Amino acid sequence: MKTQNTATPVSCFQTPDSLPTGKIAGIDFGTVRIGIAISDAGRVLASPYETYIRKSLDKDAQYFRQLVREERVVRFVLGLPLHLSGDVSEKAKEVLQFGKWLREITGIEVDYMDERYTSVEAERILREAGLTDKKRKERRDKLAAQILLSAYLDSGCKGTTEFLGIG
């Protein structure tokens, strides 16, 4: 049975009260590595921040709480790896679970955005830069997060905050 994307679109610029002042963190989720990018406070630029190596639920929670505090993050946007058809993949279900956990442990709203090609684009950019396999691996996830966050910011922060009946 296929699960269709029935997401509700939102914009962080809909009303003055829709999102407090602060930064947005873009997340390229992985079970081992998580790529992170951070916007500026004006939400114009996205910069690669870090590739976080997952440790344990407790240490991961501590890391993300500290990220929110230190960088003044007011929203997360997670890349959602949908199938080319738009159907929700198994990996997308993992992302949705992670997003739910992230919201619970930080108290910060989580938004989702289609990320079907961000990792491929990041790999292409890194290959064209002539980086070694090791250097590409170190940078791929945070660059994918930057590409995702840039697209999110360019769209006027139009992602989706929920996938009905999924996750």
C-alpha positions as CSV (number, residue, x, y, z in Angstrom):
1,M,0.0,0.0,0.0
2,K,1.4,3.4,-1.0
3,T,1.2,6.3,1.4
4,Q,0.6,9.6,-0.4
5,N,2.1,12.9,0.6
6,T,-0.9,14.7,2.1
7,A,1.2,17.4,3.8
8,T,-0.2,20.7,4.8
9,P,2.0,23.6,3.4
10,V,3.1,26.3,5.8
11,S,5.3,29.4,5.6
12,C,7.4,30.9,8.4
13,F,6.5,34.3,7.0
14,Q,2.7,33.9,7.0
15,T,2.1,36.2,10.0
16,P,4.4,38.2,12.3
17,D,3.6,35.7,15.0
18,S,4.2,32.6,12.9
19,L,7.9,32.3,13.9
20,P,9.9,34.0,16.6
21,T,13.1,35.8,15.7
22,G,16.0,33.4,15.4
23,K,17.8,30.9,13.2
24,I,16.6,27.9,11.3
25,A,18.6,24.7,11.4
26,G,18.5,22.4,8.3
27,I,18.9,18.7,9.0
28,D,20.1,16.0,6.7
29,F,19.2,12.9,8.7
30,G,21.2,9.8,8.9
31,T,21.3,6.8,11.2
32,V,25.0,7.4,11.8
33,R,25.7,10.9,10.7
34,I,23.5,14.0,10.7
35,G,24.3,17.0,8.5
36,I,23.5,20.3,10.0
37,A,23.3,23.8,8.4
38,I,22.3,27.0,10.1
39,S,20.6,30.1,8.7
40,D,21.5,33.7,9.7
41,A,19.0,35.4,12.0
42,G,17.5,37.2,9.0
43,R,16.9,33.8,7.3
44,V,18.6,34.8,4.1
45,L,21.8,32.7,4.1
46,A,22.3,29.1,4.9
47,S,25.8,27.9,6.0
48,P,27.1,24.4,6.6
49,Y,27.5,24.0,10.4
50,E,28.6,20.5,11.2
51,T,28.3,16.8,10.6
52,Y,27.2,15.3,13.9
53,I,28.2,11.7,14.6
54,R,25.4,10.0,16.5
55,K,26.2,8.5,19.9
56,S,23.2,7.6,22.0
57,L,19.7,9.0,22.5
58,D,20.8,10.8,25.6
59,K,24.0,12.3,24.1
60,D,22.1,13.2,20.9
61,A,19.4,14.9,22.9
62,Q,22.0,16.9,24.8
63,Y,23.7,17.9,21.6
64,F,20.5,19.2,20.0
65,R,19.4,21.1,23.1
66,Q,22.8,22.7,23.2
67,L,22.6,23.6,19.5
68,V,19.2,25.3,20.1
69,R,20.6,27.3,23.0
70,E,23.9,28.3,21.5
71,E,22.6,29.1,18.0
72,R,19.2,30.4,19.0
73,V,17.4,28.0,16.7
74,V,13.6,28.6,16.5
75,R,12.8,25.9,13.9
76,F,14.2,22.8,12.4
77,V,13.7,21.8,8.8
78,L,14.3,18.1,8.0
79,G,14.9,16.7,4.6
80,L,12.3,14.2,3.7
81,P,13.5,11.6,1.2
82,L,10.3,10.9,-0.8
83,H,10.2,8.5,-3.7
84,L,10.2,10.1,-7.2
85,S,6.5,9.4,-7.3
86,G,6.0,11.6,-4.2
87,D,5.2,8.5,-2.1
88,V,6.7,8.3,1.4
89,S,9.8,6.0,1.6
90,E,10.8,3.9,4.5
91,K,13.7,6.3,5.2
92,A,11.2,9.2,5.2
93,K,9.3,7.4,7.9
94,E,12.5,7.3,10.0
95,V,12.9,11.0,9.4
96,L,9.4,11.6,10.6
97,Q,10.1,9.7,13.8
98,F,13.3,11.6,14.3
99,G,11.5,14.9,13.8
100,K,8.9,13.9,16.4
101,W,11.7,13.0,18.8
102,L,13.6,16.2,18.0
103,R,10.5,18.3,18.7
104,E,9.8,16.5,22.0
105,I,13.4,16.9,23.3
106,T,13.9,20.5,22.2
107,G,10.4,22.0,22.2
108,I,11.2,23.5,18.8
109,E,8.8,23.2,15.8
110,V,9.9,20.9,13.1
111,D,9.2,21.4,9.4
112,Y,9.8,19.0,6.5
113,M,10.9,19.6,2.9
114,D,11.4,17.3,0.0
115,E,15.1,16.4,-0.2
116,R,15.2,13.9,-3.1
117,Y,18.3,15.3,-4.7
118,T,20.3,17.1,-2.0
119,S,22.8,14.4,-1.3
120,V,23.3,13.8,-5.0
121,E,23.9,17.5,-5.5
122,A,26.2,17.7,-2.6
123,E,28.3,14.8,-3.9
124,R,28.4,16.4,-7.4
125,I,29.7,19.7,-6.0
126,L,32.3,18.0,-3.8
127,R,33.5,15.8,-6.7
128,E,33.8,18.9,-9.0
129,A,35.9,20.5,-6.2
130,G,38.3,17.7,-6.6
131,L,38.1,16.5,-3.0
132,T,39.3,13.1,-1.9
133,D,36.8,10.4,-0.9
134,K,37.7,11.1,2.8
135,K,37.1,14.8,2.5
136,R,33.9,14.3,0.6
137,K,32.6,12.0,3.3
138,E,33.4,14.6,6.0
139,R,31.5,17.3,4.1
140,R,28.7,15.6,2.2
141,D,26.1,15.6,5.0
142,K,26.5,19.2,6.1
143,L,26.6,20.4,2.5
144,A,23.4,18.5,1.8
145,A,21.8,20.2,4.8
146,Q,22.9,23.5,3.5
147,I,21.4,22.8,0.1
148,L,18.1,21.8,1.8
149,L,18.1,24.8,4.0
150,S,18.9,27.2,1.1
151,A,16.0,25.8,-0.9
152,Y,13.7,26.1,2.2
153,L,14.7,29.8,2.7
154,D,14.4,30.6,-1.0
155,S,10.9,29.2,-0.9
156,G,9.9,31.6,1.8
157,C,10.1,28.8,4.4
158,K,7.4,26.8,2.7
159,G,7.7,23.3,3.9
160,T,5.3,21.0,5.7
161,T,4.8,20.7,9.4
162,E,2.9,17.4,9.3
163,F,2.2,14.4,7.2
164,L,-1.3,13.2,8.0
165,G,-1.5,9.5,8.8
166,I,2.3,9.0,8.5
167,G,4.9,8.4,11.2
